[in-house]
């Protein structure tokens, strides 16, 4: 039984379709291989711009100072 399964798996492996890899995926994979430090640089940049403490008072002031806008800005007020 085991030989039958191994023979079957060999036969099926021959007919296994090639997996598709898009041009973009290939580009990203090759870029990461050429520049392994790329992901660390991305994390560092994200930390500079996004991962920082939020000032809750400032967020509240921003929220309160917003001017309400009508749903469709180009429509005359009725």
NUFI-483485 format. One record per residue: residue in one letter; residue number from 1; x, y negated, z of N, C-alpha, C in turn. Coordinates in Angstrom, 3 decimals, always signed. Layout:
BEGIN
 aa   i      n.X      n.Y      n.Z     ca.X     ca.Y     ca.Z      c.X      c.Y      c.Z
  a NUM        X        Y        Z        X        Y        Z        X        Y        Z
...
end
This chain:
BEGIN
 aa   i      n.X      n.Y      n.Z     ca.X     ca.Y     ca.Z      c.X      c.Y      c.Z
  x   1   +0.827   +1.197   +0.000   +0.000   +0.000   +0.000   +0.870   -1.258   +0.000
  x   2   +1.971   -1.224   +0.751   +2.834   -2.392   +0.825   +3.495   -2.666   -0.519
  x   3   +3.875   -1.587   -1.258   +4.501   -1.795   -2.564   +3.506   -2.388   -3.547
  x   4   +2.238   -1.964   -3.419   +1.198   -2.501   -4.294   +1.024   -4.000   -4.040
  x   5   +1.024   -4.405   -2.760   +0.862   -5.812   -2.427   +2.058   -6.638   -2.901
  x   6   +3.268   -6.080   -2.740   +4.440   -6.835   -3.169   +4.473   -6.964   -4.686
  x   7   +4.067   -5.910   -5.397   +4.020   -5.966   -6.855   +2.971   -6.987   -7.294
  x   8   +1.831   -6.963   -6.627   +0.775   -7.919   -6.944   +1.234   -9.353   -6.689
  x   9   +1.921   -9.571   -5.578   +2.388  -10.924   -5.280   +3.437  -11.387   -6.284
  x  10   +4.288  -10.476   -6.770   +5.266  -10.840   -7.806   +4.566  -11.213   -9.100
  x  11   +3.548  -10.443   -9.456   +2.810  -10.729  -10.692   +2.104  -12.080  -10.575
  x  12   +1.462  -12.317   -9.435   +0.753  -13.585   -9.248   +1.717  -14.761   -9.206
  x  13   +2.918  -14.553   -8.681   +3.908  -15.619   -8.630   +4.327  -16.059  -10.032
  x  14   +4.332  -15.116  -10.972   +4.682  -15.467  -12.349   +3.633  -16.372  -12.978
  x  15   +2.384  -16.207  -12.576   +1.296  -16.981  -13.162   +0.919  -18.196  -12.321
  x  16   +1.689  -18.439  -11.286   +1.407  -19.575  -10.420   +1.615  -20.871  -11.213
  x  17   +0.613  -21.734  -11.238   +0.771  -22.976  -12.003   +1.802  -23.888  -11.336
  x  18   +2.478  -24.636  -12.157   +3.439  -25.601  -11.639   +2.673  -26.690  -10.899
  x  19   +3.178  -27.073   -9.752   +2.497  -28.129   -9.013   +2.824  -29.470   -9.650
  x  20   +1.818  -30.302   -9.728   +1.969  -31.616  -10.353   +2.603  -32.586   -9.369
  x  21   +3.557  -33.344   -9.833   +4.172  -34.393   -9.039   +4.147  -35.662   -9.879
  x  22   +3.463  -36.676   -9.373   +3.343  -37.909  -10.144   +4.687  -38.608  -10.246
  x  23   +4.755  -39.519  -11.182   +5.977  -40.282  -11.395   +6.298  -41.131  -10.163
  x  24   +5.261  -41.669   -9.549   +5.449  -42.488   -8.357   +5.976  -41.645   -7.188
  x  25   +5.393  -40.467   -6.998   +5.848  -39.581   -5.922   +7.300  -39.190   -6.122
  x  26   +7.647  -38.881   -7.341   +9.033  -38.521   -7.658   +9.970  -39.698   -7.370
  x  27   +9.544  -40.916   -7.747  +10.348  -42.106   -7.507  +10.594  -42.312   -6.015
  x  28   +9.533  -42.207   -5.204   +9.661  -42.405   -3.760  +10.555  -41.327   -3.150
  x  29  +10.373  -40.082   -3.557  +11.203  -38.988   -3.037  +12.676  -39.228   -3.354
  x  30  +12.964  -39.610   -4.588  +14.353  -39.869   -4.993  +14.923  -41.095   -4.277
  x  31  +14.097  -42.115   -4.093  +14.549  -43.310   -3.388  +14.918  -42.977   -1.942
  x  32  +14.098  -42.162   -1.284  +14.395  -41.770   +0.094  +15.648  -40.904   +0.171
  x  33  +15.906  -40.117   -0.865  +17.131  -39.317   -0.885  +18.358  -40.203   -1.075
  x  34  +18.227  -41.221   -1.920  +19.351  -42.116   -2.184  +19.620  -43.054   -1.011
  x  35  +18.552  -43.468   -0.324  +18.687  -44.416   +0.793  +18.007  -43.850   +2.034
  x  36  +18.650  -42.954   +2.749  +18.021  -42.342   +3.922  +17.717  -43.329   +5.048
  x  37  +18.369  -44.468   +5.066  +18.144  -45.473   +6.104  +16.908  -46.315   +5.816
  x  38  +16.251  -46.100   +4.695  +15.125  -46.925   +4.264  +13.981  -46.925   +5.277
  x  39  +13.597  -45.773   +5.784  +12.482  -45.707   +6.732  +12.818  -46.441   +8.026
  x  40  +14.048  -46.331   +8.488  +14.451  -47.048   +9.705  +14.376  -48.558   +9.473
  x  41  +14.775  -49.017   +8.295  +14.680  -50.434   +7.968  +13.227  -50.897   +7.930
  x  42  +12.349  -50.062   +7.390  +10.933  -50.402   +7.342  +10.357  -50.532   +8.751
  x  43  +10.708  -49.600   +9.630  +10.226  -49.665  +11.009  +10.740  -50.930  +11.709
  x  44  +11.991  -51.271  +11.454  +12.585  -52.462  +12.060  +11.849  -53.720  +11.581
  x  45  +11.570  -53.801  +10.303  +10.855  -54.953   +9.751   +9.435  -55.030  +10.284
  x  46   +8.787  -53.891  +10.417   +7.432  -53.882  +10.966   +7.447  -54.407  +12.397
  x  47   +8.450  -54.030  +13.161   +8.543  -54.480  +14.545   +8.715  -55.996  +14.613
  x  48   +9.414  -56.561  +13.647   +9.617  -58.014  +13.634   +8.299  -58.745  +13.404
  x  49   +7.499  -58.263  +12.434   +6.318  -59.011  +12.025   +5.031  -58.575  +12.702
  x  50   +4.886  -57.319  +13.059   +3.593  -56.822  +13.523   +3.587  -56.319  +14.961
  x  51   +4.587  -55.599  +15.373   +4.571  -54.950  +16.680   +5.098  -55.886  +17.757
  x  52   +4.274  -56.834  +18.160   +4.669  -57.756  +19.215   +3.475  -57.975  +20.144
  x  53   +3.765  -58.465  +21.315   +2.713  -58.681  +22.312   +1.754  -59.772  +21.849
  x  54   +0.484  -59.578  +22.125   -0.535  -60.550  +21.744   -0.826  -61.472  +22.919
  x  55   -0.959  -62.759  +22.646   -1.352  -63.731  +23.663   -2.877  -63.804  +23.636
  x  56   -3.530  -63.261  +24.647   -4.991  -63.180  +24.651   -5.645  -64.550  +24.712
  x  57   -5.022  -65.486  +25.409   -5.584  -66.843  +25.465   -5.573  -67.496  +24.092
  x  58   -4.490  -67.326  +23.387   -4.394  -67.900  +22.038   -5.405  -67.249  +21.095
  x  59   -5.581  -65.944  +21.199   -6.572  -65.261  +20.365   -7.985  -65.773  +20.657
  x  60   -8.284  -65.986  +21.924   -9.597  -66.511  +22.306   -9.800  -67.921  +21.763
  x  61   -8.785  -68.773  +21.859   -8.876  -70.142  +21.308   -9.103  -70.092  +19.797
  x  62   -8.395  -69.209  +19.114   -8.579  -69.081  +17.664  -10.005  -68.661  +17.331
  x  63  -10.521  -67.734  +18.101  -11.878  -67.241  +17.859  -12.903  -68.346  +18.086
  x  64  -12.729  -69.120  +19.150  -13.666  -70.194  +19.465  -13.583  -71.353  +18.471
  x  65  -12.442  -71.566  +17.869  -12.278  -72.719  +16.981  -12.698  -72.437  +15.540
  x  66  -13.097  -71.238  +15.258  -13.538  -70.925  +13.896  -14.861  -71.616  +13.589
  x  67  -14.989  -72.086  +12.363  -16.223  -72.713  +11.894  -17.025  -71.643  +11.173
  x  68  -18.280  -71.508  +11.561  -19.118  -70.490  +10.912  -19.342  -70.867   +9.453
  x  69  -19.343  -69.858   +8.607  -19.499  -70.073   +7.182  -20.725  -69.305   +6.725
  x  70  -21.490  -69.920   +5.835  -22.671  -69.227   +5.331  -22.250  -68.048   +4.466
  x  71  -23.167  -67.110   +4.280  -22.844  -65.865   +3.615  -22.365  -66.104   +2.173
  x  72  -23.019  -66.940   +1.445  -22.615  -67.225   +0.070  -22.227  -68.692   -0.001
  x  73  -20.952  -68.978   -0.089  -20.457  -70.349   +0.075  -20.886  -71.292   -1.045
  x  74  -21.204  -70.806   -2.216  -21.538  -71.678   -3.339  -23.019  -72.006   -3.420
  x  75  -23.807  -71.416   -2.548  -25.248  -71.687   -2.555  -25.516  -72.954   -1.760
  x  76  -26.448  -73.774   -2.260  -26.838  -74.968   -1.514  -27.536  -74.555   -0.244
  x  77  -27.384  -75.368   +0.786  -28.067  -75.081   +2.036  -29.561  -75.310   +1.853
  x  78  -30.331  -74.402   +2.344  -31.793  -74.489   +2.173  -32.412  -75.043   +3.414
end
